[in-house]
Amino acid sequence: MRTPLFEEHVRLGARMVDFHGWELPVWYTSITKEHMATRTSCGLFDISHMGEIYVKGEGAQDFLEKALTIKVSSMERFQVRYAFMLNSNGGIIDDLTVYCLEPGLHYMLCVNASNTPKDYEWLSSIPGADGLLDNRSDDTAMLAVQGPNARFYLEKCLGFDINSIAYYRFTFHSADLTGNTELLISRTGYTGADGVEIFMDTRLCKALWNMLIDSGAIPCGLGARDTLRLEMGYPLHGNDIDEGTTPIEAGLSFAVDMDSHQFIGRETLLRQRQNGVSRRLRGLVLDDRGIPRQGYVCMKEGRDIGKVTSGSISPVLNRGIALAYIDSSINYSEIVSVMIRSKPLKATVIKPPFVKGQIHK
C-alpha cells in the first residue's frame, strides 16, 4: 500500500521500506539529521497510513465507553484523549487518540496503521455497533508538523496560529490549497516536540506537503519518528505494547479511567491493581557504549530479569537508550546489565522520558 505522497517521497530520494504492508520513507538524508531537525527546527512527516474511524450517532458515547478505557462522556468538544482498546484479558488491541467532534454523538478514533482493519472488525463485533462506525482511512491524509519552529511554518503556509489551541485540543481551519478547504488541526504529536497533526482529504496533501517543504520544513522518515518517540518513552504498538501486555504493566494507567465506567478488559486491570504485576515497562540508559535492540536480555546479578522491547542511540544524549519489561522488584536508579553480543553492558533504570519535551502547555 502507498500513501498519496509516495511519488513525492521517491522524488526527494527517500529510502523506502515496507512497514506492515505500507511503502514508506525510512529516511531522506539520515535518521540523525532528521531527528535533530525536529528537535531544533521543524520536521515534516507523512503519516497518512494512520487510520481514522468515525463513531457517530445516538449511541456513540455509550458504545465507546464499552470499547475504550476512558470515560468518553467527560470529554469536551475539540478535546483529544489517549486511550486503549483492550481484549477480554486486558491485553492492548491498540492504543489510539479519541477526538470529540460533538459530545455524546460524534467522535473520531485515530488508530495505528497496521491495526486499522483489525480495530474496525473488533469494534464492529461489539453489541451496539450497528450504524455507528465509518472507516474513512482511505479518504484521509495526515501530516505531522513537529518542532520548535513549527509555529512559523504553520503561520506562513496556512495563516494558522498554533497558540489558538491548547495541547491535546483540535480545531477546524479553512485554507486555500486547491480551493477553499477545511483542515482538522490537532496540537498533538508523537515526537515530544511542539507542533500539530493535520487531517485532510487525500487530494489536498500533496499541495500542503510541497508548500511546507518549499518554506523550509525538513521531510523526515520513519527512522527519526521512532528515535524521537523513544527519547520521550512513548510506546510503539507491536514492540512495547500488544495483546499480551496490559496498561498496568506498561505504566500507562493515566489512560485508564478504572473507577468511572465498565469497559472490556476492566476486571483484569482491577486484579492487577490490587495484586500487583510481575513486570513493568521501564527506561534504560546505557552507562557503557553500545546499542540496545529489541529482544536483548536484561540481567541482574546473574538473573534474567526481562527483555528490551525498543532500543536505539539517542541523538540528543549520544547514548544507548531502551524500553524494557523487567522484573517489578527492580527499582528506578538501579544498575542492571543488557546483554549485547554476549557481553553485559551496564545500564541505569529510569522513568522516561529520556529527553525533556518541548511542548508548551
Secondary structure, 3 states (H helix, E strand, C coil): CECCCHHHHHHCCCEEEEECCEEEEEECCCHHHHHHHHHHCCEEEECCCCEEEEEECCCHHHHHHHHECCCHHHCCCCEEEEEEEECCCCCEEEEEEEEEEECCCEEEEEECHHHHHHHHHHHHHCCCCCCCEEECHHHEEEEEEECCCHHHHHHHHHCCCHHHCCCCEEEEEEEECCCEEEEEEECCCCCCCCEEEEEEEHHHHHHHHHHHHHHCCEEECHHHHHHHHHHHCCCCECCCECCCCCCCCCCCHHHCCCCCCCCCCHHHHHHHHHHCCCEEEEEEEECCCCCCCCCCEEEECCEEEEEEEEEEEECCCCEEEEEEEEECCCCCCCEEEEEECCEEEEEEEECCCCCCCCCCC
